[in-house]
Amino acid sequence: MIDIHEYLAEFDDIPGTRVYTAQRARAGYHLNQFAMSLMKAENRERFRADERAYLEQWPMTEDQKQAVLVRDYNRLLDLGGNIYFLAKVFASDGLSFVQAVSTMTGMTVDEYQKMMLDGGRSPEGLRSTKEGN
């Protein structure tokens, strides 16, 4: 019989990838609700006017709020953010999906676009953090 906890732990061994599990969804519920609130123009205006005050209306962790304030998208993913919901945050900043995601990879927009047009990341290289290969 497969131990579900061992099985789910394997997802954390994929370098550079965050699998959106039920655990992440629970942790990021309020973060993602905040991000979705930015679909309304009046909420985007309130957020831009005073980001901290707007975030204080949401029962998010301080770590999540801080990650929003500094726009650390990788950290937001670690803290339960869903990339499609977080897209509302970077769209509110006037960034396209490609612009925002390229910042998460350490690549320029042009480098990221080229990589994706060439078929995405190479399967060669680090495949397991625990095995180091």
N, C-alpha and C positions, 0 to 999 in steps of 0.2 A: 504494500500500500504506500502511495506517495504521501509524504508529509507536506501539506500545503505551505507551511512556513518555509521549509527548505526550498520548495519549488519557487515561491515568490522571491526569496532571497537571491536566487540566481539572476533575477532581473537587474539587481544592483551591481552585478559583475560585468555589465556591458559598458565599456569605456565611452564616455561622452554621450550616453543615452539615458534618458529617464523614462521608464515605462510608466504610463499613467494607470496606476492600480487603484483599487477601492480605498486602500489606506491613504494614498496621495489625495484622492478625491475628497475624503473626509477631512484631511488636514487643510486642504485648500478651499473648502466650501465658501467661507466668507470672503476670502481673497478673490475668488472667481466671481462671486456675486457683486463685489465692488467693481471689478473690471467690466462686467456686463452692464452695470449702471451707467457706464460712460457711453452707452449707445444713445442716450438722450442728450441733446445739445445743452439743455439747462444744467445737467449734471457735469458735463465737461467744463462748462463755464465756472461752476462752483469749485470744481477740482482745481482748475488753473488759477483761480483767484487765491486759494489758500489750500494747498495740497494737504498739509498736516491736519488742518481742521476737518477737511472732507474725510480723510482716512479715519479720524477719531470717531466718526459715526458708525464705523464697521467694527464688529468684534473679532478683529484680526489680531494675530500675535504682533508684538513689537518688532520682531524679526521680519515678519512679512511687510509691515508698514515701512520699515527702514529700507528694505529691498525695493519697494515701490519708489520711495523718495530718491534713491540713487540709481534707479532703473537698472538694477542688476537682474536681468532676465533669467540667467542661469540659476541664480539663487531662488528666484520666484518659482521656477520649475521644481527645484529641490523642496520648496516649502508647500507644494501642492498646487501650484498654478498650472492651469491648462493652457497650452500655447494658443489655442483658438480664442480663449477668453482674454488672455494677455494681449492679444492683437488689438483689443480695444484701447489698451493703455498706449501702445506705441502709435496707433493711429491718431490718438488724441494729441500726441506730440508731433504729428505731421510726418511720421515715418511710415514707409511702406513695409510690408511683411519682409521683403528681401533685405531692406536696409537694417531692420531690427535683428533679424536672424543672423545676418553676417557679423554683427557685433558679438553675437554669442559664440561664434566660431573662431574669432580672432582674425578673420579674413576681411579684406576690403569687399565692397559690394561687387566689384568686377570679378575678383577672385572667386567669391562665393557663387556668383551666377555662372561663371565658366565651369566650376566644379559640377554644379547641378546639371548644366547642359551637356557635360561630358559623361553623365551617368551617375553622379553622386560620389560619395566617399569611396575610396578604394577598399576592397575587402582585405587587402594586405595590411599588416601592421598589428598594433595592439588590439587583441580580440577579447582578452580577459584580464581584469585588474588583479585578481588573486593569483593567476598563473603567470602574470607578467609577459604574456605573449598575445 
